[in-house]
């Protein structure tokens, strides 16, 4: 569907109404527009333009005698205008970079940290949908002796550490025997998709694996990988939303927050809704109160894809959010996280070659 066009003066007036309402949280009058811009036209002309914007559904009057406030359509217009303009300051970019450390990534910890940074920087709820880890490639399994009959197992993929846990051993193994088990697993499984590794675990491992310790380790490996196949999302900062809701819609704030809470608790439904709504679009995508999931009617969803393996991150915020900051932060953090994962992948490939 083709986007509607607006005359230049009406575009300017609409941008000012949305921007002022986001900053001040109060209806915007024609007098405010004239005082800020000195448009060289009469107040009647500005009122006529605002009436036309109202007729076309971009703004509305919350009360009969008040100024105007943006509608979802108005916010959408404002977002489209901002998409090419938003940028973080050098200090903000540095703050994000300092959050991460260049190392073999623990995927879950990195994702949780990313969601927290998103929520804190934008002042709302941040979330991360992990990459499709069943598509990630196994680089190596690490087995370390902890006690006479206990070992630590870590699964390292092409983008970092996917899972880790303790393996109880049925019989006491020396360090060299445990190394032999590790070599056997890595020799047979390196380079396979984690989804295939999980399937093999359900079938008791590759043919020819007869040592009890190796089979036991492989069963634990499969159990750990079961957790990576869940359609889940990581959320941080949901309580940040209560402040804005209480300020703007005090009579409905808790009702809306509870509805949203119920929606995000069903993580598979949330993940499916976000992926379906984005389709195959790249970059930042914004949904202004129209994510096809009950509970999101009063909220905007700003998402950005990151690779490898098609992860998605973003923010959930009331529709009167500061879109400029939200767009810049989401885009920059997605790029930063993708860079880390790709670097981790290259590092693991280097280890494999050596």
PyMOL commands that set and color helices and strands:
alter all, ss='L'
color gray80, all
select helices_A, chain A and resi 8-24+30-37+43-55+72-82+90-97+107-122+133-135+175-189+194-202+212-228+240-248+253-265+267-278+323-353
alter helices_A, ss='H'
color red, helices_A
select strands_A, chain A and resi 59-61+68-70+125-129+138-147+150-157+160-168+234-236+284-288+299-306+311-318
alter strands_A, ss='S'
color yellow, strands_A
deselect
rebuild
show_as cartoon
